[in-house]
Amino acid sequence: MSKFILFNEKTQEFHLTNGLVSYLFRVIEKTTQLEHLYYGKAIHHRNSFQYLLEREIRPSNNQLEGDHTSSLEHIKQEYPFYGTTDFRTPASQIRYPEGDRISDFRYSHHNIIEGKPSLKGLPATYVENKEEAETLEVVLKDTYSEISIHLFYTIFANRSAIARSTKFVNNGELEYDLESALSLSLDFPDKNFELVHLHGAWARENHMERKPVITGVQSVSSARGASSHQHNPFMALVRPDTTEHTGQAYGFSLIYSGNFLAQVEVDTYQVTRAMIGLNPFEFSWRLKPSEEFQTPEAVIVFSDEGLNGMSKTFHELYRTRLARGEWRDKERPILINNWEATYFDFNEDKVLEIASKAAEVGVELFVLDDGWFGKRNDDSTSLGDWFENKDKLPNGIKGLSEKIHDLGLNFGLWFEPEMISKGTKLFEEHPDWMIHVPGKRTSHGRNQFVLNYSRPEVVDGIFAQMDAILSTSQIDYIKWDMNRYISEVFSIALPAEQQGEVFHRYILGVYSLYERLLEKYPHILIESCAGGGARFDPGMLYYAPQAWASDDTDAVERLKIQYGSSLVYPLSSIGSHVSAIPNHQVGRMTSLDTRSNVAYFGTFGYELDITKMTAEEHSQMKEHISFFKKHRKLIQQGTFIRLKSPFTNNETAWMVVSENQSEAIVGYYEVLAKPNRPYERLQLKGLAANTLYTVNNDVERYGDDLMEIGLLFGGNYIDRASEYWSREHITDYNSKVFYLSAKQ
């Protein structure tokens, strides 16, 4: 007996519900196509939902002769197709041998599956026991071919989330071209929405934008071979009155690391169609006899508690049922990375000097970044030659890793395994492994080129090189970088009619290398990176539980980057470091306290030359590291709540609360100082109303008091009682962290 998936046999209606959300659709009587009825807050089950049907005669093309209400243009659908009276964007498109693209998929049967099946070769959410979820598989068969489509819906027992994906199966003897294959489509009955999405560029990723939905098409996408700095594979539809804490929000997130499309289309009858999946641009897939094609998984989340409610569901699901492996629930180590300290100019002595000083202040992991391999003294050479530069490291990675461990630190190493430089041994032996179009110019990015990971032998070759290093050295962490997009996409290993497969096959190759490394080295913590946040997406979290959110380490810029990222991604996934000043990206001068106060809300680490810091700064670092070690479980596994947005305020505020509400940490940041400032109050959220909290081991306040009245800020919240002209004034880029603990 199904707990969460109900089927009304007589009316052919499906109701997915867990007491938090309801998702309703049905099989249309006359055409056996699928009609969407409702998605939102949970409602009572009924033996019939026929009262939700909407039919009237409108000027349109109709499927059935004599029936003037059979136009799919005016019926909300589950997975719309092209060419059968619906003129809106379809969820998929198939090119038939005759050259047409007219499909007619109809309901065949369905299965209810305990738990959640995995997706072959793709990252996806999972369950640890069958009671956590149920999955509905609806099978559609094409009238005009032997192709079947399998629609998968997983509803989780205790989450306001539904995972969806689609599989195409060719059961016949002919070949077909799949030209579009989105993961989901969802029709809403009105257009009273605003679109929220994350946009940016290198060094300013995941900036939040909110704008009204308009009649027509709005979309965010990537066609760069990665999810990109420019747009994240996420969007949300929210009601105009929705805030961070109140109102309805519908979130759409794609568990994928390549080209994607997230689109909203509003028709002239005010129906809103939301879609997300593989970008149809530059995509096609030859579906051969007995073969199948699986789309990436999309997760939809409903919240009636604003954007924070939506984020809470994404955070808990992605932290505990997307991230996996030994490091999923472990407290992440505090690391120091040598990149901004040395760039390419280092040797073993310099590395050990930095590591030794870092060990003294409590750092736990030293990471050797770019420049340790081949003849790599700048960014023009050596990618693909993954063997040590003995001029810099006479004892090799093995010897260095042993010395780092002798200092009491773990050791991490940077790789950029998807790239190749010309003039390398690898290029001389395998020039055909580079992505390029024979006879046409190939562009470079950062003086480098892209390996063709759509070819398994290329993945095999890089794995062999990495394995030779990892198997002989004491390596605890990998920083996996990817510093350019894919252009001139082509694979000499595929025929002309399959060139549209290269982008997707490339990402599948990347996933396969991750899988092989994790299978052999499950103890290694991998942090994904792509020139910062160019591949900060849910697909990467399946393999690497944390990601470098941005190459921009400036504390002020990081407020927006980390705030925007938190719409979808848990703090345990957000790589955040303290760097040197003047900041290397924007030249800004901020205090070590503020840089730390921002970096706390992530994985926390350092990106600077500690040997050039003063004794006073070393003392501060010890205090900051001690604070983070004491509270990192709370920070990385607690409930994160956004309070004030840097996109609309001079101040930013956020907090994290433990699951049992016994403790919390609040971060408050002011970009520009104010003269003769007014008194202000910051209302907190998520506390236990009747619990008495101690704030910074000083003032005692009840939870309801802190949530209804809030923390008080005045002329100078450091010393409000002192005389204005004599006290120390707040400067720009100021911050404060508050620790709240329940009084025993």
N, C-alpha and C positions, 0 to 999 in steps of 0.2 A: 504494500500500500504506500503510495507516494505521499510524502509529507508536504512537499513544497510545489509540486506540479500537479494541478488538477485538470481533468479533462471532462467536459460535458459531452457525453457521447451523442446525445440527441441533436444538440445544436452545433456540434463540432467546434467547441470553444476551448482554448487553452488558457489557463490562469496560473501564472507563476507568482507565488506569494509566500512570504515568510513572516508576516506581521509587520514588516517595515516598509516593503514596497509591493506593488502589484504590477504585473505585466500581462496584458490581455490581447489575444488575437484569435482569429477563427478561420475556418475553411469556408469559403463562399459556396453556397449550395449549387448554383448553376454552372460555375466555371472551375470549381475546386482550386481556385487561387487563394492566397492568404491575405486576409484583411486585418489591419491593426486596429485595435479598439481603445486601448488605454495604457499609459505608463505613468506611474507616480506613486504617491503615498498609498499604503496598503488599504484596500477596501474589503468589505465582506464578500465571501463567495456566494454566488447565486447559481441556481440551476440553469439560468438563462440570462445572457447579457444582450439579448436581441434589441432591447430598448436603446442601445448605443448605436444602432445602425442608422446611417444617414443616406437617404436616397431621394433624389428628385430629378426631374427632367431639366437638363441644361444643354445649351448648344455645345455639342461635342461629337467626337466619333465614338461609336459604341461597338462592343465586341459582338453582341448577339442581335441578330435580325429580329425586329419586332420589340426589342427591349431597349428603351431609350434612357435607362439608368445603369447601363452596364459599362460605362466608360471608366477606365482605370485612372483617367485624369482627375476624377472626382471621388476616388476611393482611396482611403489611407491604406498603405500597403506595408508588408513586412520586408520584402526583398524585391523591389520593382525591376522590371526588365524593359528593354527598348523595343519600340515598334508595334506595340499592341494597345494603342489609344492613350497611353500616358506619355506626354511630351516633356515631362520633367526629367532631370538627370537620373539615369538608371543606376542600380547598384552593380550591375554587371552587363557585359556585352560580349557576345560570342559571334565570331565570323565563321559562317558555314562554308563548306567546299564550293558551293555555287556562288559565293561572294556576298550573300545577304547577311543581315544581322538580326533576323526576326526570330525570337524565341517564344516558347509558350510552356512555361514550367508550371506543373500542377501537382497538388498534394497527392502523394502515394501512400505513405504510412508514417508512423512515428514510433520512437522508442524512448523510454524513460530509463536513465542510467543512474545507478547509485554512484555518488562521488563525482569525479571529474576526470575524463580522459585527457592524456597529454597530447600535444601536437607534435607530430614527427618533424624533427629538425628545426623547430621554432621555440622561442621562449614563450612561456604562458604561466598564468597563475595555476596553483595546484592545491590539493588538500592532503592532509596527513592521515585522515580516516574518512571512510565513506559517509559518515553521518554529517560531515561538514557542509555537504552540498548535494544537489541533484542536477542532472543534466538532461535536457530535452533535445533529442535529435529528430528533426522533421525532414523527411526525404521528399524531394520534388523531382518529378520526371518530366523531361521535355517531350512534347508531342511530336517534334520534328527531327529528333535524333535519339541516340542511345545514351545521352548525357543525363546524369542525375546530379542534383545539388542537395547537399546535406547541410542544413542550418542547425548550428549548435547554440543552445542557451543554457548556461550554468547559473543557477541561483544559489547563493551561499546562505547557510542557515542563519547566521547572526549578523549579516552585513547588508547594507543598502546598496548592494552591487550586483550586477549581472554581467557575466562574461559571454561574449558572442564571437563566433567565427563561422566561416563557410568553407565547405570542401566541394570541389567539382570532380566528378568521376566520369571517365569515358568508358562506357560498357560496350561500345560497338567496335567496328572495324575501320571506321574512317577517322581522319585527323581533323581537328578543329582548332581555331585560334581564339584563345581567351584574351580579349582586348581590354577588359576592365573587370576587376574582381575586388570590390570593396568588402570590408568585414561586416559592416552593418549599415542599415538605413532605418530611420525612425521618423514617422510622420506625426506631428503634433497638430491639434485641432485649431490653433490660433497662432497669431504672430506677435503676441504681447511679450516679447523677449528682448533682452540685450545680449550681445555676444561678448564673451570674455575669452581672451587668448593671450599667449606669451610670444613676444617678438624680440628682435634685437640684432646684434652683429657681434663680431669678435670683440671681447672685452666689455660688452654690455648686453649679456644674454638674459633671456627670460624676464623682460620688462612686461609688466601687465598692462593690457589695454582693454577698455570696456566701451562699447558703442552700441547704438540702437540697431536692431535687425531691420533691414529694409526689404521692400518687395524686389525680388530678383535674387541674384546669387552673390554670396560672400564666402570667401574661402581663405584658408591658410594652407601652405603646402611646402614641400621641398622636392626639387628635381636635381639635387646635387650629389646624390649617392649616399648621403647621410641625413639624419633627421634635421641637422643644420643649426647654426647659430641664429639664423634668421627667424625660424618658427619652430615651436615645439609641437610634437604630435599630440596635441591636446586642445580642446575648446570646451567652453561651458555656455549653456543657455540659462540665463537668469531672468527673473521678473524685474521690471523697472524699480520696484521698491525693495528688492533683495539687498541686504547688507552683508557684512562679514558674519553676522550672528543671527539674522532673521530672514525669512523668505525662502522661496523655492530656487533651487539650483540643480541643473542637470549637467553632469560632467561626462565628457567623452575622452577616453585616453587610449592610444594605440600602442600595444606592446610590440614595437618594431623599431629598427635602427636605420632604415633606409628611406627611400622616397615615399612620401605619404601625401594624402589629401584629407583635410577636414573641411567640410563644406556645409553651409546653410543655404537653403533655397526656399523662398517664400513665393507662393503663387498668388494669382489675383483673387483667389477666394480665401486668402489669409491662412492657408495651411503651411506650416513650417516643416520642411524636410531636412533632417540632420543626417550627415553621412560621414564615415571615416574609414580609411583603409589605404591600400596601396594606391599611389598616384598613377592614374591611367596614362599620363603623359610619358612617352618613351617606354611604355610597358606593353608587352604581349607575351603569351605563353602558348607554345604549340602543345595541345592536349592530344597525345597519341593514344592509340588503342590500349586499353587496360591500364592507363595511367591516371593519376589524380593530381589535383592541385589544391593545396591548403592555404587559405589566407591567414595572415597574422590575427592574433586575438585582439579584440577591442573590449574595453571595460566601460560600462556606463554606471554612473552613480547618481542616485537621487538624494537630495537633502531638502528638508523643510526648515533647517536651522542655518540657512545662509551658506556662504562660501566656506566658512570654517567647518561647518558640518560635513560638507562635501569633501574637504581636504582630510578631515579626520578619517573618513572611510577609506580614501585612497592610501593614506599613510599606513594605517593598520594592515590593509590588504597587501600592499606592496612590500612592507617591511617584513611581514611574517609569512606571506604565501606567494611571493614572487621572488624576492631574494631567497637564497637557499645556501646549503652547504655549511661548513664548519664555522664560518664567520657571520652567519645570519644574526645570531643572538649574542655574539661575543661583543664585549666592550672594545671599541677600536683603539689601536695604539696611537699615542701622540708621536708624530713623526717630524723630522726635519729634512727638508729637501735642499740639495746644494745648488739648484738651478740659478736662482737670483743671486746667490752668493758668489758663484764662480763662472756661470755660463760654461763655455767650453774650456776655459783656462784653469785647469786643475791638474794635480798629480796625486799620488798616493799619500804623500806627506800632508798636503793641504786637506785632503778628505779626512784623514785621521785626526787632524787638528780640530776640524769642525765637529767631528763625531765625539771626540774626547770631551770637548767643552759642553756639547749637548748632553752627554751622559751625566755631567756634573749637576745640571739644573733639573734633571728628571725626565728628559726626552727618552722615548722607548724604542724608536725605530729610526735608523738613518737610511735615506733613499739617495742613491747615486743616479742622477738624471743624465740627460743627453751628453754624448762626447766620450764614452768609455770604450768604443769599439772601432774597428777598422783604422782609418786615418782621419778620424772625425775631429777636426779642429775648428770647423765652421759648418754651416748648414748646406754646403754644396757637395758633400761627398759621403760615402760609406754606408748609407742605408741599404740593408740587405747583406752586409758582411758582418754577421753577428759573432765576431771573435774579438778578444781583448786587444786594446792598443797597449802593447807592452812598453812603449815609451812613457806612457802616463802611469801604467799599472804594471810594474815589473813582475809582481807576484800574481798577476791575473786577477780575475774576479774571485776565484777560489781563495787565493791568499788574502785578498782584501776582506772578503766576507768573514773569514776566520778571525782576522784582527778586529773587525767591527764587533763580532760576537764576544771576543775577549774583553771588550770594553763594557760588556753588559747590555749591548744594544742588539736588536734584530736588524736585519739587513734587507734593503729593497733595491730593485734595479729597474731602470727605464728601458722600454722597448718601443719601437715604432714598426711593428712587424708587417704592416700592410704596404710599406713603401719601399722604393728602390731608388738608388742614385746611379747615374751613368758613371762609367769608369770603375765600377766595382767588379770584384771577382764574380759575383752573382750575375751581374749584367753581361759580362763577357761570356759566361757559360750559357745563360738563358735570356738573350735579348727578347725572345718571343714571350717571356713571362710578363712583360710590361703591357698595361692596357694602352692600346693605340690602334689607329686605323692605318693599315699599310698604305703607303703612298701619300698620306696626308699629314699635315703638321700636327705635332703633339705639344700641347702647352704644359708648362711646369707650374708648380706652386711651391713656394719656399725652396726652390731649386730641386724639387724631388718629383718623382713619378709614382704611379700606382701599380702595384702588383695585381695580376688578374686572379683574384680569389674565386672567380667562378670556375676555375680549373682545379680539380682536387690535387693534381700533382704539385701545384704551386703551394697549396696549403701544406702538403706533405713535406716539401723542401724547407719551408720556414719552421715548421714544427721540429724537424730534425736539428736545425741550428739552435733553436731555443732550448731544446731538450739537452743538447750537449753542454750548455751553460748551467741549466737548472740541476742536472743530475750530478754535477761535480762540485757544486758550490752550496754554501749555506744561505739560501735565499728564502725569505719569509714573505715577500711582498713584490708585486709587479705593478708598475705604472705603465699602462698600455695606452700609447698616444696615437693620434691620427691627425696629421696637420694640413691636409689639403682635401679638397673635393675632387670628384671624378668628372672629368670632361673627356671629349673624344671617346666616348664609351664604345667598345667593340671587343669581341673575342675571336681570335683566329681559330679557336677550337670549336666554334659553333657555325652552322650554315647560315646563309643570309636570312632565311625565314625565322630564325630563332635569336636574332640579335636583340630583340626586345626583352629577352630573358636575362641579359647580362647583369643589370642593376640588382635584381632580386637574387640571382645566383651568387653574386658577390657577397651580399649580406649573409646568405646561407653558409658561404665559405668562412666568413668571419666567425659566425656562431660555432661552426664545426671545430675551428681551432681553439676557441675558448673551451669547448666541451672536452677536447682531448687533453688540454693542459690541466683542467680541473680534475679530470678522471685520474691522471697520473700524480698530480701534486695537489691533493685536496686541502692541504694545510696552508697553501699560499693564499694570502689576501690579495685580490686584484682590484686596483682602482682604475676605472676607465677614464680616458681623457681624449679629447679631440680638439686640439688647439683651444683648450678650455671646454666650453659647453656645446660643441658642434654635434655631439652624439650623447647628450644628456637626455636619455629617454628610458622608458620602462624596459625595453628589450635588453639594454645593457645591464639593468639591475638583476636580471636572472643569472648572469654570469659574474658580474662584479658588483658587490653590494654597496659600493660607494663610487662616486664619480666626481671628477674635478669640475666644479660648476663653472669656473671662468678663469682665464689667465689674469684677469684683473683682480688684484689682491688689495686694492685700496678700500679701506674700511667704509668710506661713505658710499662708494659705488656698490660695494657688496650688500648694502642695505636693500637696494632694489633687486639685485640679482638673487639674493637668498630669499627675500620676501616673495618674489614672483615664483621662484622654484618651489616654494612651499605650498603653492596651490595644489600640486600633485604629489610632490616627492617628500618622503620623511627625512627628518634631520640626519638620521644615520646614513643617508645616501649622499649628503651634500658636503663635498670636500671644501674645507674652509681653513685658510692659513693666515698667520700673522707674518707680514713681510716688512722689509726695511723702509725707512723714510730717508729722503723724499721717495714717495712711491714710484716704482719703475714704470707704471702705466700712465699715471696722470700727474706725477710730481707733487702730490699733496703731502702736507705734513700733519700727521695725526699722532696723538699720544699712544704709548704702548698699551695703556689701559683700554682705550677705545678700540684699538685694533684687536685686542684680546676679547673684549666684550662682544664684538661682532662675531669673531671666529668661534667663540664658545658654542654658538648655535649651529653646529655641524659636526664634522669629525675632528676638528681642531689639530693644528700643527703649525710648523714654522717654515718659512721660505726666505732665509736671510743668512748673512755671514755672522754667526754668533761670536766669532773671534774678534770682531771689530766693535762689539758692544761694551758698554761700561760696566763696572762692578755693580752700580746701582741698577742698571737694566737687567743684569743677571739675577739680581735679587728679586726684581719684579717678576721676571720670567718664572722663577721658582714658585712664587706665590700664585701666579696664574696657572701653572701646571698642576700645583697642589689642589687648587680649586676645581679644576676640570676633572682630575682623577677622582676627587671626592663625589662629583656630581654627574659624571658622564653617563652612567646608567640611566639616570633621570632624564638627561638631555636627549639621549639617543633612543630611548624607549618610551618616554612619556608622551602625553598628548600636547601637541604644539598648537598654540592659539595666537592668531594675529590680532593685534589691538589697534594700531595706528599705522596707516600706509604711507610709505615714503613717496608714493606717486601723487599724493594729494596733500601732504603735510610737510612742514619743516621738521617735525618730529616723527620718529618711527618707534613703535613699541610692539613687543611680542612676549610670550611667556610659554613655559612648558610646565605641565602639571603631572604628578605621578598618578598611576592608575588608581591608587587608593585615596588620592587627594590629600595625602599627609604632608606633601612638600611641593614646592613650586619655585621656579626661578623666573624672574622678570627682567627683560632687557629694555632699557629706555635710551634713546639716542636723539640728540639735537644737533642738526647740521650747522645752523648759524645761530650765534648767540643773540639774545634780545636785550635791548637797554630798558631799564625800569620796567621789568617784565611783570605781567599780572600773575596772580595765583592760578594754578591749574590743577586739575584732578584727573588721574588716570584710573578709570574703572577696570578692574580685573575680571576675569571670567574663569569658569571651570572649577572654582573652589567649593569646599563643603560649607554650606551656609552656617551651620551651627558649630563649626570647629574654630577654636581660638588659635590663631597663628602668631608666631614670633617673627617679626620682620627684621632681617639682618641682626638677629640675636639681640634686639633692642626693644622696639615698640611691640605691644601685643594688640592684635586686631582680630575681630571675628571675620569669618569668610563672607557673611552677608554684608558686613561693613565695608570690606575691601571691594566687593563687587558693586554695591550700590553707591558708596561714597568715593572710594578709590584711594590711591596713593596721592598725597598732596605735594605739589611742587610750587615753590614761591620764588621771590626775587633771587635767591640763591639757595637751592635745596641742599647744598652742602653745609651751609651755616646760616640759616635764616634769621637767627637772633642777633647776629653781629651788626654793627653800624655800617651803612652802605659804603661810605667812603673809605673805610679802613679794611674791609674784608677782601679776601681773594676772590676775584670775579671769574665767572664761568667764561671760557673761551669758545671759539668755534669748534665743532666736531667733538662735542662733549657727550659723555655717556655715563650710565649708572646701571649696575646690576643689583637686584634685590633677591635675597634668598628667604623664602617663607617655609617655616616648619611648624607642624602641628604641635601645640604644647601638650606634653604628656601629663 
